[in-house]
Amino acid sequence: MTSRILSLAALTVLELSPPDMVSCAAEAGYSHIGLRLLPATPTEPQHDIVGDTPLLRETLARLADTGVAVSDIEILRLKPETCVADFLPVLETGARLGARDVLVAGNDADPVRLADNFARLCELGAPLNLAMNIEPMPWTEVRNLKDAAALLASANRPANAGVLIDAIHFDRAGCRIEEIAELPEGVLRYAQLCDAPADKPRDIDELLLQARAERMTPGEGGLKLAELLRALPATLPLSIEVPQAALARTVGAVERARRLREASERLLERVFGA
């Protein structure tokens, strides 16, 4: 059993409603959970949880009953047409849930506008004690760690701006382990753990399929997870983000989540010792 915080990411059990995700995390042995308040794609389930809704109140009740804590909320996309102020209800809901981190995607090819909106988002989250974490993804305009570092430098909001490293995106974007040490101190607040085949996808369709629906259990694929984990801060919380759509057809959410937690703990023990 690791002393490091392991959080169950929403994408891992996306078939569940937010309150059921909380119950699933508790049953599967997690202390924390990440909740998706806004869908990442138009085809995903969308839950009426932003604002003082019945679903939010049910989620809060499950958190209180189980003792599970919310680590992060997602996903805020910064697009050319984004009005950052429109995200305030989402951030207020996240703060009410007890979250401290927000996952942000950069979907704007104008670097000046993107940095300005990211800075505004940081300012909006600051009074709520929320940090904005840009997640580099190879199909977005913030593709890699270099792009993320440039965005943070331009936005210049060090108090609550972070970078979120996801193991599969880190590999698929061609990032190097050495780049992690080059990031400003304190910008890594949590990371996402998963595994994937060593061979990189042949096209964008395969890239998106792996990332959104078919990742591998940590320690069972070909990513260089030991090197990545050793390069990250030793106590950095890990969000276990492993969607497995094919397996989900025959194995329930709680059992999948439990297997992933146990595999992640075994991996951490192999890398760092008991």
C-alpha positions as CSV (number, residue, x, y, z in Angstrom):
1,M,0.0,0.0,0.0
2,T,1.5,3.3,-1.1
3,S,1.2,6.5,1.0
4,R,1.0,8.6,-2.1
5,I,-2.4,9.9,-3.0
6,L,-4.1,7.9,-5.8
7,S,-7.2,9.5,-7.3
8,L,-9.7,7.8,-9.5
9,A,-10.0,9.8,-12.7
10,A,-13.5,10.4,-14.2
11,L,-12.5,9.1,-17.6
12,T,-11.7,5.7,-16.1
13,V,-15.4,5.1,-15.0
14,L,-17.2,7.6,-17.3
15,E,-20.2,5.4,-17.6
16,L,-21.1,6.4,-14.0
17,S,-22.8,9.5,-12.7
18,P,-20.7,11.8,-10.4
19,P,-22.3,10.5,-7.2
20,D,-21.8,6.9,-8.3
21,M,-18.2,7.7,-9.2
22,V,-17.7,8.8,-5.6
23,S,-19.2,5.5,-4.3
24,C,-17.1,3.5,-6.8
25,A,-13.9,5.2,-5.7
26,A,-14.7,4.4,-2.1
27,E,-15.5,0.8,-2.8
28,A,-12.3,0.4,-4.9
29,G,-10.1,1.8,-2.2
30,Y,-9.3,5.3,-3.4
31,S,-9.0,8.3,-1.1
32,H,-9.6,10.8,-3.9
33,I,-11.6,11.3,-7.1
34,G,-11.5,13.6,-10.1
35,L,-14.9,14.7,-11.4
36,R,-15.8,15.8,-15.0
37,L,-18.2,18.7,-14.7
38,L,-18.1,19.5,-18.4
39,P,-17.9,16.9,-21.1
40,A,-14.7,16.6,-23.1
41,T,-16.6,15.7,-26.4
42,P,-20.1,16.2,-27.6
43,T,-20.8,12.4,-27.5
44,E,-20.0,12.1,-23.8
45,P,-22.6,11.9,-21.0
46,Q,-23.4,15.4,-19.7
47,H,-24.6,15.7,-16.1
48,D,-26.5,18.5,-14.6
49,I,-24.1,19.1,-11.7
50,V,-23.0,22.8,-12.2
51,G,-24.8,25.0,-9.8
52,D,-27.0,24.1,-6.8
53,T,-28.6,21.1,-8.5
54,P,-30.0,17.9,-7.0
55,L,-27.1,16.0,-8.6
56,L,-24.5,18.2,-7.0
57,R,-26.2,17.9,-3.6
58,E,-26.3,14.1,-4.0
59,T,-22.6,14.1,-4.9
60,L,-21.8,16.2,-1.8
61,A,-23.7,13.8,0.3
62,R,-21.8,10.8,-1.1
63,L,-18.5,12.6,-0.4
64,A,-19.5,13.2,3.2
65,D,-20.7,9.6,3.7
66,T,-17.7,8.0,2.2
67,G,-14.9,10.3,3.2
68,V,-13.6,10.4,-0.4
69,A,-12.2,13.9,-1.4
70,V,-12.3,15.6,-4.8
71,S,-8.8,16.2,-6.1
72,D,-9.6,17.9,-9.4
73,I,-12.4,18.9,-11.8
74,E,-12.4,19.0,-15.6
75,I,-12.4,19.8,-18.4
76,L,-12.2,23.5,-19.4
77,R,-11.3,24.1,-23.0
78,L,-9.8,27.4,-24.1
79,K,-11.0,28.0,-27.6
80,P,-10.9,31.1,-29.9
81,E,-14.5,31.9,-28.9
82,T,-14.1,31.2,-25.2
83,C,-15.5,33.8,-22.7
84,V,-13.6,32.9,-19.6
85,A,-16.2,34.5,-17.3
86,D,-18.6,31.8,-18.4
87,F,-16.5,29.2,-16.5
88,L,-17.2,30.9,-13.1
89,P,-20.2,28.6,-12.2
90,V,-18.1,25.6,-13.0
91,L,-15.3,26.8,-10.8
92,E,-17.6,27.7,-8.0
93,T,-19.1,24.2,-8.2
94,G,-15.6,22.8,-8.1
95,A,-14.7,24.8,-5.0
96,R,-17.9,23.7,-3.3
97,L,-16.9,20.1,-4.0
98,G,-13.6,20.8,-2.3
99,A,-11.4,20.5,-5.5
100,R,-8.1,22.3,-5.6
101,D,-7.1,21.7,-9.2
102,V,-8.7,22.2,-12.6
103,L,-7.8,20.5,-15.8
104,V,-7.5,22.9,-18.8
105,A,-7.0,22.2,-22.5
106,G,-5.5,24.7,-24.9
107,N,-7.6,24.6,-28.1
108,D,-6.6,28.0,-29.6
109,A,-3.9,28.5,-32.2
110,D,-3.5,32.1,-31.3
111,P,-0.8,32.0,-28.6
112,V,-1.4,35.6,-27.4
113,R,-5.1,35.1,-26.9
114,L,-4.6,31.6,-25.4
115,A,-2.2,33.0,-22.8
116,D,-4.5,35.9,-22.0
117,N,-7.4,33.6,-21.5
118,F,-5.4,31.3,-19.4
119,A,-4.2,34.2,-17.2
120,R,-7.8,35.3,-16.8
121,L,-8.8,31.8,-15.9
122,C,-6.1,31.8,-13.2
123,E,-7.4,35.1,-11.9
124,L,-11.0,33.7,-11.8
125,G,-9.9,30.6,-9.8
126,A,-7.6,32.3,-7.4
127,P,-10.2,33.5,-4.9
128,L,-11.7,30.0,-4.9
129,N,-8.3,28.4,-4.1
130,L,-8.3,26.7,-7.5
131,A,-5.2,26.1,-9.6
132,M,-5.4,25.9,-13.4
133,N,-3.4,23.0,-14.9
134,I,-2.8,23.0,-18.6
135,E,-2.6,19.5,-20.0
136,P,-0.4,19.1,-23.1
137,M,-2.1,16.8,-25.6
138,P,-0.6,16.1,-29.0
139,W,-3.8,16.9,-30.9
140,T,-4.3,20.3,-29.2
141,E,-2.4,23.6,-29.6
142,V,-0.5,22.9,-26.4
143,R,1.0,19.7,-27.7
144,N,3.9,19.1,-25.3
145,L,5.9,20.3,-22.3
146,K,7.7,22.9,-24.3
147,D,4.3,24.5,-25.4
148,A,3.0,24.3,-21.8
149,A,6.0,26.0,-20.4
150,A,5.8,28.8,-23.0
151,L,2.1,29.3,-22.1
152,L,2.8,29.5,-18.4
153,A,5.6,32.0,-19.0
154,S,3.3,34.2,-21.2
155,A,0.4,34.0,-18.8
156,N,2.7,34.9,-15.8
157,R,0.3,33.7,-13.1
158,P,2.7,31.5,-11.0
159,A,0.6,31.5,-7.9
160,N,-2.0,29.1,-9.3
161,A,-0.8,27.9,-12.8
162,G,0.3,24.4,-13.3
163,V,1.2,21.8,-15.9
164,L,-0.5,18.4,-15.9
165,I,1.6,15.5,-17.3
166,D,-0.4,12.5,-18.6
167,A,1.8,9.5,-19.3
168,I,0.3,8.6,-22.6
169,H,0.3,12.2,-24.0
170,F,3.9,12.7,-22.7
171,D,5.0,9.7,-24.7
172,R,2.9,10.4,-27.8
173,A,4.0,14.0,-28.0
174,G,7.7,12.9,-28.0
175,C,8.5,14.7,-24.7
176,R,11.8,13.9,-23.0
177,I,12.3,13.0,-19.4
178,E,14.9,15.7,-19.1
179,E,12.3,18.4,-19.9
180,I,10.5,17.8,-16.6
181,A,13.5,19.2,-14.6
182,E,13.4,22.3,-16.8
183,L,9.9,23.2,-15.7
184,P,9.5,26.0,-13.1
185,E,9.5,24.8,-9.5
186,G,6.0,24.1,-8.2
187,V,4.1,23.8,-11.4
188,L,3.5,20.1,-11.1
189,R,0.6,19.6,-8.8
190,Y,-0.6,16.1,-9.9
191,A,0.0,13.7,-12.8
192,Q,-2.1,11.2,-14.7
193,L,-1.0,7.6,-14.8
194,C,-1.8,5.0,-17.4
195,D,0.0,2.7,-19.8
196,A,-0.1,2.1,-23.6
197,P,1.6,0.0,-26.3
198,A,5.2,1.0,-27.0
199,D,4.5,1.5,-30.7
200,K,3.1,4.9,-31.4
201,P,-0.3,5.2,-33.2
202,R,-0.1,5.4,-37.0
203,D,-2.7,8.2,-37.4
204,I,-4.8,10.6,-35.4
205,D,-7.8,8.2,-35.2
206,E,-5.7,5.6,-33.5
207,L,-4.1,8.2,-31.3
208,L,-7.6,9.4,-30.1
209,L,-8.9,5.9,-29.7
210,Q,-6.1,4.9,-27.4
211,A,-6.2,8.1,-25.4
212,R,-10.0,8.3,-24.9
213,A,-11.1,4.6,-24.9
214,E,-8.3,2.0,-24.8
215,R,-5.4,2.6,-22.4
216,M,-3.6,-0.1,-20.6
217,T,-3.2,-0.9,-17.0
218,P,-0.1,0.8,-15.4
219,G,2.9,-1.5,-15.6
220,E,1.4,-3.8,-18.3
221,G,2.2,-1.7,-21.4
222,G,5.3,-0.3,-23.1
223,L,5.5,3.3,-21.7
224,K,8.6,4.2,-19.7
225,L,6.6,4.7,-16.6
226,A,9.5,3.9,-14.2
227,E,11.6,6.7,-15.7
228,L,8.7,9.1,-15.7
229,L,7.7,8.4,-12.1
230,R,11.3,8.9,-10.9
231,A,11.5,12.2,-12.7
232,L,8.3,13.5,-11.0
233,P,8.2,14.9,-7.4
234,A,8.3,12.0,-5.0
235,T,5.0,12.8,-3.3
236,L,3.1,14.0,-6.4
237,P,-0.5,12.8,-6.3
238,L,-1.4,10.5,-9.2
239,S,-4.7,10.4,-11.0
240,I,-5.4,6.9,-12.4
241,E,-6.8,7.7,-15.8
242,V,-7.3,4.4,-17.7
243,P,-10.4,4.2,-19.9
244,Q,-10.8,0.6,-21.1
245,A,-14.0,0.6,-23.2
246,A,-13.7,-3.0,-24.4
247,L,-13.1,-4.4,-20.8
248,A,-16.0,-2.3,-19.5
249,R,-18.4,-4.4,-21.5
250,T,-17.8,-7.3,-19.2
251,V,-16.2,-5.9,-16.0
252,G,-17.9,-3.5,-13.8
253,A,-16.6,-0.1,-12.8
254,V,-15.7,-1.0,-9.2
255,E,-13.7,-4.1,-10.2
256,R,-11.9,-2.2,-12.9
257,A,-11.0,0.6,-10.6
258,R,-9.8,-1.8,-7.9
259,R,-7.6,-3.6,-10.4
260,L,-6.1,-0.4,-11.6
261,R,-5.4,0.8,-8.0
262,E,-3.7,-2.4,-7.1
263,A,-1.6,-2.4,-10.3
264,S,-0.6,1.2,-9.7
265,E,0.5,0.3,-6.2
266,R,2.5,-2.6,-7.4
267,L,4.2,-0.4,-10.0
268,L,5.1,2.2,-7.4
269,E,6.5,-0.5,-5.1
270,R,8.6,-1.9,-8.0
271,V,9.9,1.6,-8.8
272,F,10.5,3.0,-5.3
273,G,10.5,-0.1,-3.1
274,A,8.0,-1.1,-0.4
